[in-house]
C-alpha cells in the first residue's frame, strides 16, 4: 500500500471515533467555520484511552452542506440566521457513517455551497452549475428544496454569429 493510502487508512480510523457519537450542539464561528460538538453515547463503540471528553468536528471550508434524502437543508454560504436554525436538526442525532475518499482517483464532485433557500429580498435563485449544449442553449441548475433548473437560449455569440 502506498504511503498516501496508509495515511488515508489511519485517518479513517481516527475519524471512525465519531461513529456512534451524539451531536450535543453546533456553533457557527465566522473566523473558524462550523463546529459540531459530539459526545459518546453509553452504547457506542469503545474508544482508545487517549480519547477523553468531548469530540469536536470543525469544518473550515465552504464546501459543506446538510441534506436529507429529499432536499438540501443548509449549506455553508447560506445566511447565518438561516444556518443556525437549520443546524438544529443535528442535535441529538447519532453519527452513523462517514466517508473519506482515498487519493489518486479522479472524480469531480459538484455540490452547492448554499441551500438555495432565498429570503424575500433575494427572489432569484443562484445558479450552481450550467451545461452549455451544442444547440446553443444553456441548462442552468440551482440548489434548493426542488433543485430547480432551466433551459434558456445562449445570448453569447462567437465571431461568426453562432451561439456559444
C-alpha positions in Angstrom: 0.0 0.0 0.0 1.3 3.5 -0.8 2.2 5.9 1.9 -0.8 8.1 0.9 -3.1 5.1 1.1 -1.7 4.2 4.6 -2.3 7.7 5.7 -5.9 7.6 4.5 -6.5 4.4 6.4 -5.1 5.9 9.6 -7.3 9.0 9.0 -10.4 6.7 8.6 -9.6 5.0 11.9 -9.3 8.3 13.7 -12.4 9.7 12.1 -14.2 6.5 13.0 -14.1 7.7 16.6 -17.1 9.8 15.7 -19.3 6.8 14.8 -21.8 6.2 17.5 -21.5 9.7 19.0 -24.4 12.0 19.5 -24.4 15.7 18.4 -24.6 17.8 21.5 -24.6 21.1 19.6 -23.4 23.1 16.6 -21.8 26.5 16.5 -21.1 28.8 13.6 -17.9 30.8 14.1 -17.2 33.3 11.4 -13.4 33.1 11.7 -13.3 29.3 12.2 -16.2 27.8 10.3 -18.6 25.2 11.7 -18.0 23.4 15.0 -20.1 20.2 15.7 -19.8 19.1 19.3 -20.1 15.3 19.8 -20.5 13.2 22.9 -20.1 9.5 23.4 -23.3 7.5 23.8 -23.4 4.8 26.5 -23.7 2.0 24.0 -21.2 3.4 21.5 -18.0 1.6 20.5 -15.1 1.6 22.9 -12.5 4.3 22.3 -8.8 4.4 22.9 -7.7 5.5 26.4 -6.2 8.7 25.0 -9.7 10.0 23.9 -11.1 11.9 26.8 -14.3 14.0 27.0 -15.9 15.6 24.1 -15.1 15.3 20.4 -15.4 18.3 18.1 -15.7 18.2 14.3 -14.5 21.5 12.8 -15.3 22.2 9.2 -13.0 25.0 7.9 -14.2 25.2 4.3 -17.2 26.5 2.4 -17.6 23.1 0.8 -20.2 21.5 3.2 -23.9 21.1 3.2 -26.5 19.4 5.3 -29.1 17.4 3.4 -31.9 14.9 3.7 -32.9 12.5 1.1 -35.5 15.0 -0.1 -33.7 18.3 -0.1 -30.7 20.4 0.8 -31.4 21.7 4.4 -28.5 24.1 4.7 -25.1 24.8 3.1 -22.0 26.8 4.1 -22.7 30.1 2.4 -26.4 30.4 3.5 -27.1 33.5 5.7 -26.0 32.9 9.3 -29.5 33.3 10.8 -30.9 30.6 8.5 -27.9 28.3 9.1 -28.3 28.5 12.9 -31.9 27.3 12.8 -31.2 24.6 10.1 -28.3 23.1 12.0 -30.6 22.4 15.0 -31.8 19.3 13.2 -28.5 17.6 14.0 -28.8 18.0 17.8 -29.5 14.7 19.5 -28.8 12.6 16.4 -26.1 10.0 16.3 -23.3 9.8 13.8 -24.0 6.7 11.8 -21.4 6.9 9.0 -18.7 8.8 7.3 -16.7 8.7 4.0 -13.1 9.6 3.4 -12.1 9.1 -0.2 -8.7 7.7 -1.0 -6.4 10.0 -3.0 -5.4 9.0 -6.5 -8.7 8.5 -8.1 -10.2 11.3 -10.2 -13.7 12.5 -9.6 -15.4 15.8 -9.8 -18.0 16.5 -7.1 -20.2 19.4 -7.6 -22.5 20.5 -4.8 -24.0 23.8 -3.7 -22.3 25.9 -1.1 -25.7 27.4 -0.1 -29.0 25.6 0.1 -30.7 27.9 -2.5 -33.3 28.9 0.0 -33.8 32.6 -0.7 -35.1 35.4 1.5 -37.9 37.6 0.4 -35.4 40.2 -0.8 -33.5 37.7 -2.9 -36.0 36.0 -5.1 -33.7 35.0 -7.9 -32.1 31.5 -7.4 -28.3 31.2 -7.6 -27.0 29.1 -10.5 -24.6 26.4 -9.1 -23.5 24.9 -12.4 -24.5 25.0 -16.1 -24.3 22.9 -19.2 -23.8 24.7 -22.5 -25.3 22.5 -25.2 -24.3 22.4 -28.8 -27.8 23.5 -29.8 -26.9 26.9 -28.4 -28.9 26.8 -25.2 -27.8 26.6 -21.6 -29.1 24.3 -18.8 -28.7 26.1 -15.5 -29.0 24.2 -12.2 -29.8 25.8 -8.9 -29.9 24.2 -5.4 -32.9 24.3 -3.1 -35.8 22.2 -2.0 -36.8 21.4 -5.5 -33.4 21.5 -7.2 -34.6 24.0 -9.9 -33.2 24.1 -13.4 -33.9 26.0 -16.6 -33.1 25.7 -20.3 -32.5 29.1 -21.9 -31.0 30.2 -25.2 -27.5 31.5 -25.0 -27.1 35.2 -25.6 -23.4 34.8 -26.2 -22.2 34.6 -29.9 -18.9 33.7 -31.5 -17.3 35.9 -34.1 -19.2 34.0 -36.8 -22.5 34.8 -35.2 -23.2 31.3 -33.9 -24.3 30.8 -30.3 -21.5 29.9 -27.9 
